[in-house]
Amino acid sequence: MFRVRPRRGRRSSDVAGPSRAGHGVSGAAPGALDILRIRPFLVLWISAAVVFLGVMAQNIARTWLAFELTGSNAALGGVLLSFGVAMLVATPWGGVAADRLPKRLVMQVATLLLVLSSAWIGIATATGVVAYWMLIVAGIVQAVGFALFSPARMALLAELVPRNAVSGAVSLILVNSEVSRVVGPALAGVVIGSLTFGTEAVFLISAVLLGLGMVINIALPPGHRQSASSDRSPWGELVDGVSYVGGRRDLSALVWCGVGVTMAGLPYLAFLPAVASDLFDLGPAGYGLLSASSAVGAVITGLALGRRSHRGNQRRVLIGAGALFGLALAAMAAAPTFILAVVALLVVGGALLAFQTTSQALLLALSDIEFHGRVQGLVMLSFGAFGVAALPLGVLADAIGPRWTLAGMGVVVVGIVLVFAVVSRRTRAASRLLDLG
């Protein structure tokens, strides 16, 4: 059986100070304003805000365009399937790239791919030649961009802030994306619904925003090449990362819980157009409001988490947030009115943000710094898995309706979290590490 080669690289526990995330650093966790005063992190935060805004607006436009072209939940799932399969293939390699190459370079290449995926569909729509297959290809290109961007971003974050600020920094980055989910869908829905050329306008504006993100990224530090001196091939580095996580029961439990919850629950995003149009007789503006509602709940939760010192029982936060996410999905499925669906989505967004923040912060804190990129790459598999699950769930929604499908997704999420709770309790080391304060 393959064994991970011993390394002389630095562990995150060996490094202290504002430029590394390390273990064993004492003192109260800094607040959000203190973290934002770290200039390199502020640059990362601003660039992420711009990139996320462009991506979220683009996603709204692409999902709505797929629904307009086909009128099918299965077709919506097909767009996400193309994204998910590409993510599953490319994401582990994105983690390898983040550990072997300068992280800023990886982020720039990734953002360029995101620009191309948006500009291409915008031009095709404006010229009247857009077809469903183009949305599939655009989903693949965007997936490769995300597979490169996300592990590099999170690994670079861990280099820019002190260890006791990692959890707060993760919250700020995730809140960043959720703010974009508030602004992006709302603006995209208004533009699509009010202008005859609204769909193509959203795609082209998104491409401009993503290009601006590339410009801002120039001010980032390059990021350390953690594996630059290794004689391992990229494939060997990938195997090292998988073996490293597989040999750590605390890390593997966190990774697979995150993959399961995301795969079972996050496809709810694919059904929001059908919820808005079929269940409540609303158009793109209603779709944008539903999408924005979960984002508002996430922003509120993220700001609350950012104000905490993160000394609570992280394991209980993770389990409680994941279970609440599943229950809120089931509540949204049963909502008899649009207002109650919006309220349920507020809880959905807040619970999912708390789950993701706690999971990401624990993974960064528990893993060695030379494996941060590859660990994050494995975490990002969950978004590929969510895309893969979207197609069969879309077919199921066409057959039995979105309400029953969403309710079943919520039940599965709760079941996954309960299994994780039992497994983590039976593993003494995992339980001790997950109860970090």
Buried (B, 14 or more C-beta within 10 A) or exposed (E): EEEBEEBEBBBBBEBBEEBBBBBEBEEEBBBBEEBBEBEBBBBBBBBBBBBBBBBBBBBBBBBBBBBEBBEBBBBBBBBBBBBBBBBBBBBBBBBBBBBBBBBBBBBBBBBBBBBBBBBBBBBBBBEEEBEBEBBBBBBBBBBBBBBBBBBBBBBBBBBBBBBBBBBBBBBBBBBBBBBBBBBBBBBBBBBBBEEEEBBBBBBBBBBBBBBBBBEBBEBBBEBBBBBEEBEBEEEBBBBBBBBBBBEBBBBBBBBBBBBBBBBBBBBBBBBBBBBBBBBBEBBBBBBBBBBBBBBBBBBBBBBBBBEBBBEEEBBEBBBBBBBBBBBBBBBBBEBEEBEEBBBBBBBBBBBBBBBBBBBBBBBBBBBBBBBBBBBBBBBBBBBBBBBBBBBEBBBBBBEEBBBEBBBBBBBBBBBBBBBBBEBBEEBEEBBEBBEBE
